[in-house]
Amino acid sequence: MTTLSHLNDQGEANMVDVSGKRDTLRTALAEGYIKVSDAVLSAISTETVMKGDVFAVARVAGIQGAKRCADLIPLCHPLPLTKVDIQFDVQAKSGRIKVTCLCKVTGKTGVEMEALTGVNIALLTLFDMCKAIDPAMCIENVRVVRKEGGKNGLWLAEEQA
C-alpha cells in the first residue's frame, strides 16, 4: 500500500523531509500540447503575431516558471536548477504545437514538478500570445515522460497514441 508522504501523522499537509536523502543528479522531461488553428500556425510561421516572437517569449516564460515552481506549489522544495531547456515542435498536420521542458538538478528530490510547471507556463504563454487570433486554442496532454535519478533510477512513461 502506498502512503502519502505529504501528510504528517495527524493527516495534515506537510513538506516532506528530504534531509536524509543523498544528492544525486536528477532530471525530468515533461511535455504538453496546444491545439491551434491554421491562422495561428500561419501567423507564427510568418512572424506576424502582434505581441512579438512567440517562441522566444514562451521559452523565457517556461524557464522562469520552472525556476519559480516552489513559489507556486506550496509543498514543493525550492531547488537550485542547473538546467532548464524548453523546446517547441510545430506539428502542422495535426494542428498543434508540442512543448517539452527538461529540468536538471543535483539534489535530494526530483524535478518533475519543475518540468511540468515549465511546460504549463510555456503553453499558457503561447495561448496568451495568440489568443487574439484564436481564443479556442486548447492545452492538452501535459505529463511527465521521463525522470531519472534518486533511488528509483530511470522511469519512462508509456507511449501515447
C-alpha positions as CSV (number, residue, x, y, z in Angstrom):
1,M,0.0,0.0,0.0
2,T,1.3,3.4,-0.9
3,T,1.4,6.0,1.8
4,L,1.0,9.7,1.1
5,S,4.3,11.3,2.0
6,H,2.9,14.8,2.2
7,L,0.7,14.0,5.2
8,N,2.0,14.0,8.8
9,D,0.8,11.6,11.5
10,Q,-2.3,13.8,12.1
11,G,-3.2,13.7,8.4
12,E,-2.2,17.4,7.8
13,A,-0.4,18.7,4.8
14,N,3.3,18.6,5.4
15,M,6.5,19.3,3.4
16,V,8.5,16.1,3.1
17,D,11.8,15.9,5.0
18,V,14.4,15.0,2.4
19,S,17.4,15.8,4.6
20,G,18.2,12.1,4.9
21,K,18.4,11.5,1.2
22,R,21.7,11.7,-0.7
23,D,22.3,14.2,-3.5
24,T,22.1,12.7,-7.0
25,L,21.8,14.1,-10.5
26,R,18.1,14.2,-11.2
27,T,16.4,15.0,-14.5
28,A,12.8,15.2,-15.6
29,L,11.3,15.7,-19.1
30,A,7.7,16.9,-19.4
31,E,5.6,17.5,-22.5
32,G,2.3,19.1,-23.4
33,Y,0.4,20.3,-26.5
34,I,-1.6,23.2,-27.6
35,K,-4.1,22.7,-30.4
36,V,-4.2,25.8,-32.6
37,S,-5.9,27.0,-35.8
38,D,-4.3,27.3,-39.2
39,A,-4.4,31.1,-38.7
40,V,-2.2,30.7,-35.6
41,L,0.3,28.4,-37.3
42,S,0.4,30.9,-40.2
43,A,1.0,33.9,-38.0
44,I,3.7,32.1,-36.1
45,S,5.5,30.9,-39.2
46,T,5.4,34.3,-40.9
47,E,6.3,36.1,-37.6
48,T,3.2,38.3,-37.7
49,V,1.9,37.7,-34.2
50,M,1.3,41.2,-32.9
51,K,2.8,40.5,-29.5
52,G,6.2,39.6,-30.9
53,D,8.4,36.4,-31.1
54,V,6.1,33.8,-29.8
55,F,8.6,31.1,-29.1
56,A,11.2,33.4,-27.6
57,V,8.8,34.8,-25.1
58,A,7.3,31.4,-24.3
59,R,10.8,29.9,-23.8
60,V,11.8,32.5,-21.3
61,A,8.4,32.2,-19.5
62,G,8.8,28.5,-19.3
63,I,12.3,28.7,-17.9
64,Q,11.1,31.3,-15.3
65,G,8.1,29.2,-14.4
66,A,10.3,26.1,-13.7
67,K,12.6,28.3,-11.6
68,R,9.6,29.6,-9.6
69,C,7.8,26.3,-9.1
70,A,8.2,26.3,-5.3
71,D,6.6,29.7,-5.2
72,L,3.5,28.3,-7.0
73,I,3.1,24.8,-5.5
74,P,3.0,25.0,-1.7
75,L,4.8,21.7,-0.7
76,C,7.5,21.8,-3.4
77,H,11.1,22.2,-2.2
78,P,12.9,25.2,-3.7
79,L,15.6,23.7,-6.0
80,P,18.7,25.2,-7.5
81,L,18.1,24.1,-11.0
82,T,21.2,23.6,-13.1
83,K,19.4,23.4,-16.5
84,V,16.0,24.2,-17.9
85,D,15.5,23.6,-21.6
86,I,12.2,24.5,-23.4
87,Q,11.7,23.2,-26.9
88,F,8.9,23.6,-29.4
89,D,7.8,21.3,-32.2
90,V,5.2,22.7,-34.6
91,Q,3.1,19.8,-35.8
92,A,1.2,21.5,-38.6
93,K,-0.6,18.3,-39.9
94,S,-2.2,17.8,-36.5
95,G,-2.8,21.5,-35.9
96,R,-0.8,21.6,-32.6
97,I,2.5,22.7,-31.1
98,K,4.3,20.3,-28.8
99,V,6.3,21.9,-25.9
100,T,8.9,20.0,-23.9
101,C,10.7,21.1,-20.7
102,L,13.8,19.3,-19.4
103,C,14.9,20.2,-15.9
104,K,18.1,19.1,-14.1
105,V,19.4,19.4,-10.6
106,T,21.8,17.7,-8.3
107,G,19.9,17.4,-5.1
108,K,17.8,15.3,-2.7
109,T,14.4,15.4,-4.6
110,G,13.2,15.2,-8.1
111,V,12.4,17.9,-10.6
112,E,9.1,16.5,-12.1
113,M,7.1,19.5,-10.8
114,E,9.5,22.0,-12.2
115,A,9.4,20.3,-15.6
116,L,5.6,20.2,-15.5
117,T,5.4,23.9,-14.4
118,G,7.8,24.9,-17.2
119,V,5.7,23.2,-19.8
120,N,2.5,24.7,-18.5
121,I,3.8,28.2,-18.3
122,A,5.2,28.0,-21.8
123,L,1.9,26.7,-23.1
124,L,0.0,29.4,-21.3
125,T,2.3,32.0,-22.8
126,L,1.7,30.6,-26.3
127,F,-2.0,30.9,-25.5
128,D,-1.6,34.5,-24.3
129,M,0.5,35.5,-27.3
130,C,-2.0,34.1,-29.8
131,K,-5.4,34.4,-28.1
132,A,-6.4,37.4,-30.3
133,I,-6.1,35.1,-33.4
134,D,-7.7,32.0,-31.9
135,P,-9.4,32.2,-28.5
136,A,-10.4,28.5,-28.9
137,M,-7.0,27.0,-28.5
138,C,-6.8,24.0,-26.2
139,I,-4.0,22.9,-23.9
140,E,-3.8,19.1,-23.5
141,N,-1.9,16.0,-22.6
142,V,0.6,17.6,-20.2
143,R,2.6,14.9,-18.5
144,V,6.0,13.7,-17.3
145,V,7.6,11.4,-19.9
146,R,10.9,10.7,-18.3
147,K,12.6,11.1,-15.0
148,E,15.9,9.9,-13.7
149,G,17.9,9.9,-10.5
150,G,17.4,9.1,-6.9
151,K,16.8,5.6,-5.5
152,N,14.4,4.6,-8.4
153,G,16.7,5.4,-11.2
154,L,15.2,5.7,-14.7
155,W,11.4,5.9,-15.3
156,L,9.8,6.3,-18.7
157,A,6.2,6.9,-19.5
158,E,4.3,4.6,-21.8
159,E,3.8,5.9,-25.3
160,Q,0.6,7.7,-26.1
161,A,-1.4,7.2,-29.3
